[in-house]
Structures are given as structure tokens and as C-alpha cells.
């Protein structure tokens, strides 16, 4: 399965967190404003990144700007 290889894959690009003001979910524990993260997969609405927990998590694209 594709998601089992995400941690070992070469990153697609890097993104930087611009805010953690989530309307529905708490993301401040997993993302740090101003920090750059490697994108391991991308969909229309989400980036899958290696977050502060060391695991791959999916987050809306509006939290980030491309570096």
C-alpha cells in the first residue's frame, strides 16, 4: 500500500506553516508556525506531511505556503 511507504519516500516539496487557527480540529500540537515540513503526498485539499509527532498526518492546504 502506498501510505506504508510515505515515511521512506523522497519528499515532493517543502511547505511552511503560516497559521494553526483551525475551525474544527486542534492542529497546534502537531504543527509549528514558521516551521517547514516535507510533503510526502498531496491531494486536491490536503498535504500529507511528517508532522511534530514524527508520523505522517494529513492537513488542509490553507495552513501552509509553498517554500
Order of alpha helices (4+ residues) and beta strands (2+ residues): beta-beta-beta-beta-beta
